[in-house]
Each structure stands twice: as structure tokens, then as C-alpha cells.
Amino acid sequence: MASATPPFEQSTDLLSLDDAARRKRAWDAAAEVPDPEVPVLTIADLGVLRDVRVTGDTAVEVDITPTYTGCPAMAVFTFDIEAALRNAGFRTVTINTVLSPAWTTDWLSDEAREKLRAYGIAPPAGKASRRALFGDDEVACPRCGSFDTEKVSEFGSTACKALWRCRSCAEPFDYFKCH
């Protein structure tokens, strides 16, 4: 993430902002951090970014929630958030992992669901609280829109996705599992 203004100058610039403007700058910088597993989504799109608090003139504290326990992307999120915030002029960055309430696919924004579909990944069908007890949800193919699809494997390219196939267009696709 490149910056037109050197970080030291941005730190000095932070001092001229009130807390609300500093919080907005911090939120905006953190919110743009991409998901390393699905790079068309940001941590804000995912709902992983929970809170940003200004704790000093150039200090900020960020709360994030993993998409699931042991999510390997958390280390990357932490590194990238810290880099983005330092690039935005914050000298002291604290990142907290918040486990409760647990993340759910219900937190995906509508924009995130559309980004997934455009990227070729079927977004979660329905709500996590309404998971199918007897069988899979009806999943639309992100390429042709057909619901004539079948699950090939419970696990896809990452742990949060399953591998599906469309019977209409014969294309395989990832499905972002509802949880």
C-alpha cells in the first residue's frame, strides 16, 4: 500500500486532526486491507474489522474477529493492518483479536456477496442461523446462475469454501460456506 506523503509527515498531520477525523483515517486505512485468501474482499467487506479506537495522538487500537478459530489469514491481517495504519501516520498500533461474538457469514456485506459472485465464488446461501439440517442449501452457480448444482467436496481451495459443480454449464466453482 503506497502513500504519497511520507509516514512521518502523516504522523505530524494527525496532530492537526480531531479524534473523529483520526478515527476515520484509521478506519479507512484498516478497512482497505484485502483478505489474502479472497483478495477481491477487504476485511471491512468480510465484517472481520470490528472496531477502531484512537488511543493517543498517533496511537490506534483495532479489534478484528477471525472467520473461524485457527484461521491462518489472521497473521496476515495483523501484519497488513499494522502496515496500513503506520502508512497512514499512526506510530503505535495495537491489534486485538475478539472472539465473541463469533464471526458468521451473516456479517458479509451485500457488496461482499456481489464481489464473490463476480470473482466466481458462490456467496453463502441464506443465513448462518438457518443452516440446512437435512441436506445442502440451494447454491446458484456464480457463472450461469443455475441452481442445478451439486457439492463435489466439503472442502475447496480454502477451509471456508466447498467445491461445487454446475450441472448446467459443467463448470466447477467454490462456494463460500455458510457458518
N, C-alpha and C positions, 0 to 999 in steps of 0.2 A: 504494500500500500504506500504509494508515493505521496509526498507532501510538497507543495510549492513553497511553504515557509519552513525554515529550519525549526526543529523541535524547541530549541532554546528560546527563539523569538515567539513561538506559540505559547510557551510557558509564561513569558512576560505578558503576552496578550491576554492570557487567562485572568491575570490580576485586574484587568480593566472590566471584567465581566461580573455580573452579579451571580449568585448561586444558581438561579433558574437557568441562566444562559450557559453557565459552566456545565450544569447537569444535562442540558440539551446537547451541548457539544460532545459530552462523554457518551450519552445515549446514542447519538447519531454515529459516532465513531465505532462503538461496540456493535451496534445493530447491523453494520455492513459486513461483519466478519462472516465469510462463507462457511457452509458445512463442508468439511473435507470429503465426505462420502457422497454428497449430492451437491456439487458446487453451484447449482443454479439457485439454491436456497441459502438464505442468511440465517443466523441464529435468531434474529427477530422473526423471520417468516416461520421458523420452527416453533417459536414460543419458548425456546431454551433461555433466552435473555429475560430474566425475571425483574431485576431492579438495578438501578444505578443511583448511587448516593455520592454527593460531593462531601468530602470529609475534611477538606482544607483548601487553601488557595490553589494548590496544584496536586491535590490528592483526591482519589476517587475509589469507591468500593463498588464492586459489581457482583450480583447474585445470578448464578446460572444453575439450571437443572439438567441432569443427564437424561437422554431419551430412554435409557434403561441402565440398570446397575451394571457397572463394568464397561460402559460404552468407551471404546478406545478413542473416540473423537474428542473426549473431554480434555486430554492433554494438549491436543492441537488447538481446541477452542481457547484454553487458558493462555497458551503461548501467543496466539493470534490476537486475542482481546488485549492482552498487555501491550503488544506491539502497536496496535491501532491506537490505544489510549496514549501511549508515550508519544506516538507520532502526532497526536492531537494536542500535545503540550503538557500532559499530566506526568508529573515526575514520580509520584507514589501511587501505585496501583495494587489494590487488594482484590482478589477474586475468591468468592465463596461458592462452594457447591451446596445447593439447597435441595434436600431430598424429599421434603414434604411441603405441599402435596406432590405426589409422584407425577412426572410428566405423562401426558396422554396425547394421542394423535388428535384429540379434540382441540388441542391448542394450536394446531396448524391453521394459519390464516387462509381465507379464501384465495388470496393471491398465491400462497404457497401451493395449494392444491392445483391451481391452474398451471403454475410453473412446473410442477411434477408431471402433469399430463403432457404439456408441451415438450418436456425433456424425454418423454417416452416411458415414464413410470406411472402406473395407475395409482392415483391417490387413495387413501383409505376409504372404504365404502362404509357409510353410516357412522355411528358414534361408538366410541370405545365402551360406553356403558350399556350398549345394546348388542354386544357381540353375539354372533350366532351360537346357540347351544348345540344344535344338531346340523352340522354342515357349514360350508363356507358362505360368506356373503356373496352376493352377485357383484362381480367385478367387470367393469367395462374395459375393453381394450383401449389403451390410450392412442392407438394409431387409427383404428377404423370406427371405434365407438360401439362395436358389437358386444352384447352381453353373453354371446355364445363362447364362453371361455372356460378353461379348466386349469386347476392347480397342478403343476408338474412336480414341485418340490416346496416344502415348507420353508426352505432357506434359499435365498437368492444370492446376489452379489455381495450383500452385507447382511448382518443378523436381523436388521429391521425390515428386510424385504423378503418376499417369497417369489419363486419363479412360476409364472403362469404362461399359458399359450392360448392364442385366439384360434378358434376353430374356423372362423370366417376368413380371416386374412392369412392364417397359418404362421403368424409371427409370434415369437416368444417375447415376453416382457416381464419386467419387475413390477411387483405390487407392494406398495408401502403398507406393511401390515398394520391393522387397526389394533392398538393397545393403549 
